[in-house]
Amino acid sequence: MKPKEQRIKDIEAQYPDEWVLIEVIREHRHGRASHGIVQGHGGDSAHDDLVRQEIAFGKAHPQAPDRPVLDRQAYP
């Protein structure tokens, strides 16, 4: 099953207390991410693995205009 594009605010609501690696698909006119695809998520124990995924994506796609974003909305 192919990951689906979602609004960033829906992703934030779905994973409120987790780190989320998002491939940004669209931005608002001011440059803020508006839609993306979740590439990975998890609690604090998943952080290091998500960072490795983010770095690997950047190396594999150096010309990509929108790199993935590792984001955590809620801090304990």
HTML snippet that shows the backbone in 3Dmol.js (N, CA, C, O; Angstrom):
<script src="https://3Dmol.org/build/3Dmol-min.js"></script>
<div id="view" style="width:600px;height:400px;position:relative"></div>
<script>
const pdb = `
ATOM      1  N   MET A   1       0.838  -1.181   0.000  1.00  0.00           N
ATOM      2  CA  MET A   1       0.000   0.000   0.000  1.00  0.00           C
ATOM      3  C   MET A   1       0.888   1.251   0.000  1.00  0.00           C
ATOM      4  O   MET A   1       1.787   1.383   0.830  1.00  0.00           O
ATOM      5  N   LYS A   2       0.633   2.131  -0.906  1.00  0.00           N
ATOM      6  CA  LYS A   2       1.412   3.364  -1.031  1.00  0.00           C
ATOM      7  C   LYS A   2       1.005   4.345   0.067  1.00  0.00           C
ATOM      8  O   LYS A   2      -0.186   4.547   0.303  1.00  0.00           O
ATOM      9  N   PRO A   3       1.997   4.964   0.751  1.00  0.00           N
ATOM     10  CA  PRO A   3       1.647   5.966   1.771  1.00  0.00           C
ATOM     11  C   PRO A   3       0.867   7.105   1.126  1.00  0.00           C
ATOM     12  O   PRO A   3       1.153   7.508  -0.002  1.00  0.00           O
ATOM     13  N   LYS A   4      -0.122   7.619   1.852  1.00  0.00           N
ATOM     14  CA  LYS A   4      -0.955   8.665   1.277  1.00  0.00           C
ATOM     15  C   LYS A   4      -0.525  10.057   1.715  1.00  0.00           C
ATOM     16  O   LYS A   4       0.012  10.254   2.805  1.00  0.00           O
ATOM     17  N   GLU A   5      -0.776  10.998   0.844  1.00  0.00           N
ATOM     18  CA  GLU A   5      -0.513  12.403   1.141  1.00  0.00           C
ATOM     19  C   GLU A   5      -1.575  12.892   2.124  1.00  0.00           C
ATOM     20  O   GLU A   5      -2.763  12.604   1.976  1.00  0.00           O
ATOM     21  N   GLN A   6      -1.117  13.640   3.134  1.00  0.00           N
ATOM     22  CA  GLN A   6      -2.029  14.161   4.147  1.00  0.00           C
ATOM     23  C   GLN A   6      -1.688  15.614   4.447  1.00  0.00           C
ATOM     24  O   GLN A   6      -0.578  16.075   4.180  1.00  0.00           O
ATOM     25  N   ARG A   7      -2.657  16.322   5.002  1.00  0.00           N
ATOM     26  CA  ARG A   7      -2.380  17.680   5.469  1.00  0.00           C
ATOM     27  C   ARG A   7      -1.490  17.570   6.708  1.00  0.00           C
ATOM     28  O   ARG A   7      -1.642  16.651   7.512  1.00  0.00           O
ATOM     29  N   ILE A   8      -0.565  18.511   6.852  1.00  0.00           N
ATOM     30  CA  ILE A   8       0.361  18.496   7.990  1.00  0.00           C
ATOM     31  C   ILE A   8      -0.412  18.527   9.303  1.00  0.00           C
ATOM     32  O   ILE A   8      -0.056  17.816  10.242  1.00  0.00           O
ATOM     33  N   LYS A   9      -1.454  19.333   9.382  1.00  0.00           N
ATOM     34  CA  LYS A   9      -2.205  19.404  10.645  1.00  0.00           C
ATOM     35  C   LYS A   9      -2.886  18.074  10.973  1.00  0.00           C
ATOM     36  O   LYS A   9      -3.070  17.761  12.150  1.00  0.00           O
ATOM     37  N   ASP A  10      -3.264  17.284   9.965  1.00  0.00           N
ATOM     38  CA  ASP A  10      -3.835  15.962  10.215  1.00  0.00           C
ATOM     39  C   ASP A  10      -2.765  14.984  10.705  1.00  0.00           C
ATOM     40  O   ASP A  10      -3.022  14.151  11.575  1.00  0.00           O
ATOM     41  N   ILE A  11      -1.562  15.097  10.135  1.00  0.00           N
ATOM     42  CA  ILE A  11      -0.443  14.259  10.596  1.00  0.00           C
ATOM     43  C   ILE A  11      -0.122  14.591  12.051  1.00  0.00           C
ATOM     44  O   ILE A  11       0.083  13.690  12.865  1.00  0.00           O
ATOM     45  N   GLU A  12      -0.080  15.874  12.375  1.00  0.00           N
ATOM     46  CA  GLU A  12       0.202  16.291  13.756  1.00  0.00           C
ATOM     47  C   GLU A  12      -0.851  15.752  14.718  1.00  0.00           C
ATOM     48  O   GLU A  12      -0.525  15.351  15.836  1.00  0.00           O
ATOM     49  N   ALA A  13      -2.109  15.741  14.289  1.00  0.00           N
ATOM     50  CA  ALA A  13      -3.186  15.227  15.141  1.00  0.00           C
ATOM     51  C   ALA A  13      -3.097  13.711  15.302  1.00  0.00           C
ATOM     52  O   ALA A  13      -3.430  13.171  16.358  1.00  0.00           O
ATOM     53  N   GLN A  14      -2.648  13.033  14.255  1.00  0.00           N
ATOM     54  CA  GLN A  14      -2.555  11.577  14.280  1.00  0.00           C
ATOM     55  C   GLN A  14      -1.408  11.083  15.171  1.00  0.00           C
ATOM     56  O   GLN A  14      -1.505  10.014  15.772  1.00  0.00           O
ATOM     57  N   TYR A  15      -0.322  11.864  15.254  1.00  0.00           N
ATOM     58  CA  TYR A  15       0.860  11.473  16.030  1.00  0.00           C
ATOM     59  C   TYR A  15       1.242  12.597  16.997  1.00  0.00           C
ATOM     60  O   TYR A  15       2.324  13.169  16.865  1.00  0.00           O
ATOM     61  N   PRO A  16       0.383  12.924  17.963  1.00  0.00           N
ATOM     62  CA  PRO A  16       0.613  14.110  18.795  1.00  0.00           C
ATOM     63  C   PRO A  16       1.850  14.058  19.687  1.00  0.00           C
ATOM     64  O   PRO A  16       2.431  15.105  19.975  1.00  0.00           O
ATOM     65  N   ASP A  17       2.262  12.903  20.125  1.00  0.00           N
ATOM     66  CA  ASP A  17       3.382  12.799  21.058  1.00  0.00           C
ATOM     67  C   ASP A  17       4.535  11.983  20.487  1.00  0.00           C
ATOM     68  O   ASP A  17       5.275  11.337  21.229  1.00  0.00           O
ATOM     69  N   GLU A  18       4.685  12.016  19.151  1.00  0.00           N
ATOM     70  CA  GLU A  18       5.722  11.230  18.504  1.00  0.00           C
ATOM     71  C   GLU A  18       6.572  12.097  17.586  1.00  0.00           C
ATOM     72  O   GLU A  18       6.154  13.163  17.133  1.00  0.00           O
ATOM     73  N   TRP A  19       7.778  11.605  17.328  1.00  0.00           N
ATOM     74  CA  TRP A  19       8.612  12.174  16.278  1.00  0.00           C
ATOM     75  C   TRP A  19       8.044  11.675  14.967  1.00  0.00           C
ATOM     76  O   TRP A  19       7.689  10.502  14.851  1.00  0.00           O
ATOM     77  N   VAL A  20       7.953  12.548  13.979  1.00  0.00           N
ATOM     78  CA  VAL A  20       7.385  12.167  12.688  1.00  0.00           C
ATOM     79  C   VAL A  20       8.317  12.643  11.574  1.00  0.00           C
ATOM     80  O   VAL A  20       8.682  13.817  11.515  1.00  0.00           O
ATOM     81  N   LEU A  21       8.693  11.724  10.700  1.00  0.00           N
ATOM     82  CA  LEU A  21       9.501  12.055   9.532  1.00  0.00           C
ATOM     83  C   LEU A  21       8.535  12.228   8.361  1.00  0.00           C
ATOM     84  O   LEU A  21       7.857  11.285   7.955  1.00  0.00           O
ATOM     85  N   ILE A  22       8.486  13.445   7.828  1.00  0.00           N
ATOM     86  CA  ILE A  22       7.512  13.789   6.792  1.00  0.00           C
ATOM     87  C   ILE A  22       8.237  14.188   5.511  1.00  0.00           C
ATOM     88  O   ILE A  22       9.137  15.028   5.533  1.00  0.00           O
ATOM     89  N   GLU A  23       7.842  13.584   4.403  1.00  0.00           N
ATOM     90  CA  GLU A  23       8.297  14.040   3.098  1.00  0.00           C
ATOM     91  C   GLU A  23       7.323  15.134   2.659  1.00  0.00           C
ATOM     92  O   GLU A  23       6.152  14.863   2.397  1.00  0.00           O
ATOM     93  N   VAL A  24       7.810  16.352   2.583  1.00  0.00           N
ATOM     94  CA  VAL A  24       6.953  17.487   2.243  1.00  0.00           C
ATOM     95  C   VAL A  24       6.598  17.424   0.760  1.00  0.00           C
ATOM     96  O   VAL A  24       7.474  17.310  -0.097  1.00  0.00           O
ATOM     97  N   ILE A  25       5.310  17.498   0.475  1.00  0.00           N
ATOM     98  CA  ILE A  25       4.802  17.426  -0.896  1.00  0.00           C
ATOM     99  C   ILE A  25       4.363  18.797  -1.402  1.00  0.00           C
ATOM    100  O   ILE A  25       4.585  19.144  -2.562  1.00  0.00           O
ATOM    101  N   ARG A  26       3.739  19.569  -0.518  1.00  0.00           N
ATOM    102  CA  ARG A  26       3.272  20.911  -0.896  1.00  0.00           C
ATOM    103  C   ARG A  26       3.525  21.885   0.248  1.00  0.00           C
ATOM    104  O   ARG A  26       3.583  21.510   1.419  1.00  0.00           O
ATOM    105  N   GLU A  27       3.672  23.146  -0.137  1.00  0.00           N
ATOM    106  CA  GLU A  27       3.879  24.207   0.850  1.00  0.00           C
ATOM    107  C   GLU A  27       2.834  25.299   0.666  1.00  0.00           C
ATOM    108  O   GLU A  27       2.279  25.484  -0.417  1.00  0.00           O
ATOM    109  N   HIS A  28       2.583  26.024   1.774  1.00  0.00           N
ATOM    110  CA  HIS A  28       1.766  27.232   1.686  1.00  0.00           C
ATOM    111  C   HIS A  28       2.551  28.259   0.887  1.00  0.00           C
ATOM    112  O   HIS A  28       3.747  28.082   0.656  1.00  0.00           O
ATOM    113  N   ARG A  29       1.912  29.300   0.478  1.00  0.00           N
ATOM    114  CA  ARG A  29       2.604  30.323  -0.323  1.00  0.00           C
ATOM    115  C   ARG A  29       3.735  30.997   0.446  1.00  0.00           C
ATOM    116  O   ARG A  29       4.610  31.612  -0.165  1.00  0.00           O
ATOM    117  N   HIS A  30       3.734  30.893   1.767  1.00  0.00           N
ATOM    118  CA  HIS A  30       4.791  31.492   2.588  1.00  0.00           C
ATOM    119  C   HIS A  30       5.928  30.514   2.867  1.00  0.00           C
ATOM    120  O   HIS A  30       6.843  30.826   3.630  1.00  0.00           O
ATOM    121  N   GLY A  31       5.873  29.330   2.250  1.00  0.00           N
ATOM    122  CA  GLY A  31       6.963  28.380   2.388  1.00  0.00           C
ATOM    123  C   GLY A  31       6.820  27.362   3.491  1.00  0.00           C
ATOM    124  O   GLY A  31       7.695  26.509   3.643  1.00  0.00           O
ATOM    125  N   ARG A  32       5.759  27.413   4.265  1.00  0.00           N
ATOM    126  CA  ARG A  32       5.545  26.430   5.340  1.00  0.00           C
ATOM    127  C   ARG A  32       4.880  25.186   4.766  1.00  0.00           C
ATOM    128  O   ARG A  32       3.986  25.287   3.926  1.00  0.00           O
ATOM    129  N   ALA A  33       5.313  24.022   5.215  1.00  0.00           N
ATOM    130  CA  ALA A  33       4.755  22.765   4.726  1.00  0.00           C
ATOM    131  C   ALA A  33       3.251  22.704   4.969  1.00  0.00           C
ATOM    132  O   ALA A  33       2.775  23.034   6.054  1.00  0.00           O
ATOM    133  N   SER A  34       2.509  22.279   3.950  1.00  0.00           N
ATOM    134  CA  SER A  34       1.058  22.145   4.094  1.00  0.00           C
ATOM    135  C   SER A  34       0.591  20.701   3.928  1.00  0.00           C
ATOM    136  O   SER A  34      -0.398  20.299   4.540  1.00  0.00           O
ATOM    137  N   HIS A  35       1.293  19.914   3.105  1.00  0.00           N
ATOM    138  CA  HIS A  35       0.935  18.519   2.859  1.00  0.00           C
ATOM    139  C   HIS A  35       2.202  17.672   2.794  1.00  0.00           C
ATOM    140  O   HIS A  35       3.254  18.131   2.352  1.00  0.00           O
ATOM    141  N   GLY A  36       2.078  16.432   3.242  1.00  0.00           N
ATOM    142  CA  GLY A  36       3.227  15.551   3.204  1.00  0.00           C
ATOM    143  C   GLY A  36       2.841  14.096   3.307  1.00  0.00           C
ATOM    144  O   GLY A  36       1.670  13.744   3.445  1.00  0.00           O
ATOM    145  N   ILE A  37       3.856  13.263   3.236  1.00  0.00           N
ATOM    146  CA  ILE A  37       3.693  11.820   3.367  1.00  0.00           C
ATOM    147  C   ILE A  37       4.543  11.369   4.552  1.00  0.00           C
ATOM    148  O   ILE A  37       5.732  11.680   4.624  1.00  0.00           O
ATOM    149  N   VAL A  38       3.936  10.643   5.470  1.00  0.00           N
ATOM    150  CA  VAL A  38       4.662  10.137   6.638  1.00  0.00           C
ATOM    151  C   VAL A  38       5.606   9.035   6.185  1.00  0.00           C
ATOM    152  O   VAL A  38       5.178   8.030   5.619  1.00  0.00           O
ATOM    153  N   GLN A  39       6.902   9.234   6.442  1.00  0.00           N
ATOM    154  CA  GLN A  39       7.924   8.245   6.096  1.00  0.00           C
ATOM    155  C   GLN A  39       8.321   7.397   7.299  1.00  0.00           C
ATOM    156  O   GLN A  39       8.913   6.330   7.143  1.00  0.00           O
ATOM    157  N   GLY A  40       7.997   7.870   8.490  1.00  0.00           N
ATOM    158  CA  GLY A  40       8.305   7.138   9.708  1.00  0.00           C
ATOM    159  C   GLY A  40       7.810   7.914  10.907  1.00  0.00           C
ATOM    160  O   GLY A  40       7.613   9.127  10.835  1.00  0.00           O
ATOM    161  N   HIS A  41       7.609   7.219  12.004  1.00  0.00           N
ATOM    162  CA  HIS A  41       7.174   7.889  13.239  1.00  0.00           C
ATOM    163  C   HIS A  41       7.469   6.988  14.425  1.00  0.00           C
ATOM    164  O   HIS A  41       7.654   5.780  14.273  1.00  0.00           O
ATOM    165  N   GLY A  42       7.509   7.581  15.594  1.00  0.00           N
ATOM    166  CA  GLY A  42       7.730   6.810  16.806  1.00  0.00           C
ATOM    167  C   GLY A  42       8.065   7.706  17.973  1.00  0.00           C
ATOM    168  O   GLY A  42       8.250   8.914  17.822  1.00  0.00           O
ATOM    169  N   GLY A  43       8.139   7.100  19.131  1.00  0.00           N
ATOM    170  CA  GLY A  43       8.472   7.825  20.348  1.00  0.00           C
ATOM    171  C   GLY A  43       9.960   8.137  20.413  1.00  0.00           C
ATOM    172  O   GLY A  43      10.668   8.049  19.411  1.00  0.00           O
ATOM    173  N   ASP A  44      10.418   8.497  21.586  1.00  0.00           N
ATOM    174  CA  ASP A  44      11.820   8.884  21.754  1.00  0.00           C
ATOM    175  C   ASP A  44      12.791   7.791  21.316  1.00  0.00           C
ATOM    176  O   ASP A  44      13.877   8.087  20.817  1.00  0.00           O
ATOM    177  N   SER A  45      12.404   6.531  21.501  1.00  0.00           N
ATOM    178  CA  SER A  45      13.302   5.438  21.126  1.00  0.00           C
ATOM    179  C   SER A  45      13.489   5.343  19.612  1.00  0.00           C
ATOM    180  O   SER A  45      14.462   4.739  19.160  1.00  0.00           O
ATOM    181  N   ALA A  46      12.597   5.914  18.827  1.00  0.00           N
ATOM    182  CA  ALA A  46      12.682   5.865  17.364  1.00  0.00           C
ATOM    183  C   ALA A  46      13.445   7.050  16.781  1.00  0.00           C
ATOM    184  O   ALA A  46      13.728   7.069  15.584  1.00  0.00           O
ATOM    185  N   HIS A  47      13.779   8.031  17.605  1.00  0.00           N
ATOM    186  CA  HIS A  47      14.390   9.270  17.114  1.00  0.00           C
ATOM    187  C   HIS A  47      15.641   9.024  16.277  1.00  0.00           C
ATOM    188  O   HIS A  47      15.734   9.526  15.157  1.00  0.00           O
ATOM    189  N   ASP A  48      16.598   8.269  16.791  1.00  0.00           N
ATOM    190  CA  ASP A  48      17.864   8.058  16.082  1.00  0.00           C
ATOM    191  C   ASP A  48      17.654   7.387  14.732  1.00  0.00           C
ATOM    192  O   ASP A  48      18.300   7.754  13.751  1.00  0.00           O
ATOM    193  N   ASP A  49      16.756   6.403  14.674  1.00  0.00           N
ATOM    194  CA  ASP A  49      16.473   5.724  13.407  1.00  0.00           C
ATOM    195  C   ASP A  49      15.836   6.689  12.406  1.00  0.00           C
ATOM    196  O   ASP A  49      16.159   6.646  11.219  1.00  0.00           O
ATOM    197  N   LEU A  50      14.944   7.550  12.868  1.00  0.00           N
ATOM    198  CA  LEU A  50      14.307   8.525  11.978  1.00  0.00           C
ATOM    199  C   LEU A  50      15.325   9.528  11.440  1.00  0.00           C
ATOM    200  O   LEU A  50      15.245   9.929  10.279  1.00  0.00           O
ATOM    201  N   VAL A  51      16.273   9.934  12.270  1.00  0.00           N
ATOM    202  CA  VAL A  51      17.322  10.852  11.809  1.00  0.00           C
ATOM    203  C   VAL A  51      18.172  10.170  10.736  1.00  0.00           C
ATOM    204  O   VAL A  51      18.527  10.798   9.738  1.00  0.00           O
ATOM    205  N   ARG A  52      18.502   8.890  10.933  1.00  0.00           N
ATOM    206  CA  ARG A  52      19.257   8.158   9.918  1.00  0.00           C
ATOM    207  C   ARG A  52      18.482   8.087   8.603  1.00  0.00           C
ATOM    208  O   ARG A  52      19.070   8.223   7.530  1.00  0.00           O
ATOM    209  N   GLN A  53      17.175   7.877   8.678  1.00  0.00           N
ATOM    210  CA  GLN A  53      16.341   7.852   7.473  1.00  0.00           C
ATOM    211  C   GLN A  53      16.358   9.213   6.773  1.00  0.00           C
ATOM    212  O   GLN A  53      16.436   9.287   5.546  1.00  0.00           O
ATOM    213  N   GLU A  54      16.287  10.275   7.554  1.00  0.00           N
ATOM    214  CA  GLU A  54      16.303  11.626   6.997  1.00  0.00           C
ATOM    215  C   GLU A  54      17.627  11.901   6.275  1.00  0.00           C
ATOM    216  O   GLU A  54      17.633  12.459   5.177  1.00  0.00           O
ATOM    217  N   ILE A  55      18.732  11.514   6.883  1.00  0.00           N
ATOM    218  CA  ILE A  55      20.052  11.718   6.278  1.00  0.00           C
ATOM    219  C   ILE A  55      20.180  10.895   4.997  1.00  0.00           C
ATOM    220  O   ILE A  55      20.682  11.388   3.987  1.00  0.00           O
ATOM    221  N   ALA A  56      19.728   9.642   5.039  1.00  0.00           N
ATOM    222  CA  ALA A  56      19.808   8.773   3.856  1.00  0.00           C
ATOM    223  C   ALA A  56      18.980   9.338   2.708  1.00  0.00           C
ATOM    224  O   ALA A  56      19.407   9.288   1.555  1.00  0.00           O
ATOM    225  N   PHE A  57      17.805   9.873   3.011  1.00  0.00           N
ATOM    226  CA  PHE A  57      16.966  10.465   1.966  1.00  0.00           C
ATOM    227  C   PHE A  57      17.682  11.655   1.331  1.00  0.00           C
ATOM    228  O   PHE A  57      17.692  11.792   0.108  1.00  0.00           O
ATOM    229  N   GLY A  58      18.274  12.506   2.149  1.00  0.00           N
ATOM    230  CA  GLY A  58      18.986  13.669   1.637  1.00  0.00           C
ATOM    231  C   GLY A  58      20.143  13.287   0.731  1.00  0.00           C
ATOM    232  O   GLY A  58      20.382  13.945  -0.281  1.00  0.00           O
ATOM    233  N   LYS A  59      20.866  12.224   1.087  1.00  0.00           N
ATOM    234  CA  LYS A  59      21.981  11.757   0.257  1.00  0.00           C
ATOM    235  C   LYS A  59      21.475  11.139  -1.049  1.00  0.00           C
ATOM    236  O   LYS A  59      22.096  11.310  -2.099  1.00  0.00           O
ATOM    237  N   ALA A  60      20.362  10.431  -0.987  1.00  0.00           N
ATOM    238  CA  ALA A  60      19.817   9.776  -2.174  1.00  0.00           C
ATOM    239  C   ALA A  60      19.127  10.758  -3.120  1.00  0.00           C
ATOM    240  O   ALA A  60      18.999  10.486  -4.313  1.00  0.00           O
ATOM    241  N   HIS A  61      18.684  11.895  -2.591  1.00  0.00           N
ATOM    242  CA  HIS A  61      17.943  12.879  -3.384  1.00  0.00           C
ATOM    243  C   HIS A  61      18.512  14.282  -3.177  1.00  0.00           C
ATOM    244  O   HIS A  61      17.813  15.156  -2.663  1.00  0.00           O
ATOM    245  N   PRO A  62      19.765  14.512  -3.568  1.00  0.00           N
ATOM    246  CA  PRO A  62      20.383  15.820  -3.293  1.00  0.00           C
ATOM    247  C   PRO A  62      19.722  16.993  -4.014  1.00  0.00           C
ATOM    248  O   PRO A  62      19.841  18.135  -3.568  1.00  0.00           O
ATOM    249  N   GLN A  63      19.036  16.731  -5.110  1.00  0.00           N
ATOM    250  CA  GLN A  63      18.373  17.818  -5.831  1.00  0.00           C
ATOM    251  C   GLN A  63      16.927  18.015  -5.399  1.00  0.00           C
ATOM    252  O   GLN A  63      16.251  18.911  -5.904  1.00  0.00           O
ATOM    253  N   ALA A  64      16.448  17.201  -4.482  1.00  0.00           N
ATOM    254  CA  ALA A  64      15.048  17.306  -4.062  1.00  0.00           C
ATOM    255  C   ALA A  64      14.786  18.680  -3.453  1.00  0.00           C
ATOM    256  O   ALA A  64      15.480  19.090  -2.523  1.00  0.00           O
ATOM    257  N   PRO A  65      13.787  19.392  -3.975  1.00  0.00           N
ATOM    258  CA  PRO A  65      13.498  20.724  -3.435  1.00  0.00           C
ATOM    259  C   PRO A  65      12.935  20.663  -2.023  1.00  0.00           C
ATOM    260  O   PRO A  65      13.130  21.589  -1.234  1.00  0.00           O
ATOM    261  N   ASP A  66      12.247  19.594  -1.703  1.00  0.00           N
ATOM    262  CA  ASP A  66      11.633  19.456  -0.386  1.00  0.00           C
ATOM    263  C   ASP A  66      12.177  18.228   0.297  1.00  0.00           C
ATOM    264  O   ASP A  66      11.799  17.103  -0.029  1.00  0.00           O
ATOM    265  N   ARG A  67      13.054  18.440   1.233  1.00  0.00           N
ATOM    266  CA  ARG A  67      13.609  17.328   1.997  1.00  0.00           C
ATOM    267  C   ARG A  67      12.642  16.945   3.102  1.00  0.00           C
ATOM    268  O   ARG A  67      11.812  17.761   3.500  1.00  0.00           O
ATOM    269  N   PRO A  68      12.733  15.716   3.608  1.00  0.00           N
ATOM    270  CA  PRO A  68      11.865  15.327   4.724  1.00  0.00           C
ATOM    271  C   PRO A  68      12.130  16.209   5.936  1.00  0.00           C
ATOM    272  O   PRO A  68      13.202  16.796   6.082  1.00  0.00           O
ATOM    273  N   VAL A  69      11.144  16.285   6.781  1.00  0.00           N
ATOM    274  CA  VAL A  69      11.233  17.109   7.987  1.00  0.00           C
ATOM    275  C   VAL A  69      10.971  16.193   9.176  1.00  0.00           C
ATOM    276  O   VAL A  69       9.977  15.467   9.206  1.00  0.00           O
ATOM    277  N   LEU A  70      11.865  16.234  10.145  1.00  0.00           N
ATOM    278  CA  LEU A  70      11.660  15.487  11.378  1.00  0.00           C
ATOM    279  C   LEU A  70      11.067  16.460  12.376  1.00  0.00           C
ATOM    280  O   LEU A  70      11.679  17.479  12.694  1.00  0.00           O
ATOM    281  N   ASP A  71       9.888  16.155  12.866  1.00  0.00           N
ATOM    282  CA  ASP A  71       9.145  17.109  13.667  1.00  0.00           C
ATOM    283  C   ASP A  71       8.535  16.426  14.879  1.00  0.00           C
ATOM    284  O   ASP A  71       8.082  15.285  14.795  1.00  0.00           O
ATOM    285  N   ARG A  72       8.526  17.107  15.969  1.00  0.00           N
ATOM    286  CA  ARG A  72       7.833  16.620  17.162  1.00  0.00           C
ATOM    287  C   ARG A  72       6.972  17.738  17.688  1.00  0.00           C
ATOM    288  O   ARG A  72       7.486  18.784  18.085  1.00  0.00           O
ATOM    289  N   GLN A  73       5.686  17.539  17.698  1.00  0.00           N
ATOM    290  CA  GLN A  73       4.757  18.597  18.067  1.00  0.00           C
ATOM    291  C   GLN A  73       4.622  18.764  19.579  1.00  0.00           C
ATOM    292  O   GLN A  73       4.514  19.885  20.075  1.00  0.00           O
ATOM    293  N   ALA A  74       4.628  17.668  20.295  1.00  0.00           N
ATOM    294  CA  ALA A  74       4.398  17.744  21.739  1.00  0.00           C
ATOM    295  C   ALA A  74       5.611  17.224  22.477  1.00  0.00           C
ATOM    296  O   ALA A  74       6.061  16.106  22.228  1.00  0.00           O
ATOM    297  N   TYR A  75       6.127  18.002  23.359  1.00  0.00           N
ATOM    298  CA  TYR A  75       7.278  17.587  24.164  1.00  0.00           C
ATOM    299  C   TYR A  75       6.798  17.195  25.549  1.00  0.00           C
ATOM    300  O   TYR A  75       5.988  17.893  26.160  1.00  0.00           O
ATOM    301  N   PRO A  76       7.309  16.064  26.041  1.00  0.00           N
ATOM    302  CA  PRO A  76       6.867  15.608  27.383  1.00  0.00           C
ATOM    303  C   PRO A  76       7.305  16.574  28.465  1.00  0.00           C
ATOM    304  O   PRO A  76       7.022  16.351  29.643  1.00  0.00           O
TER     305      PRO A  76
END
`;
const viewer = $3Dmol.createViewer("view");
viewer.addModel(pdb, "pdb");
viewer.setStyle({}, {cartoon: {color: "spectrum"}});
viewer.zoomTo();
viewer.render();
</script>
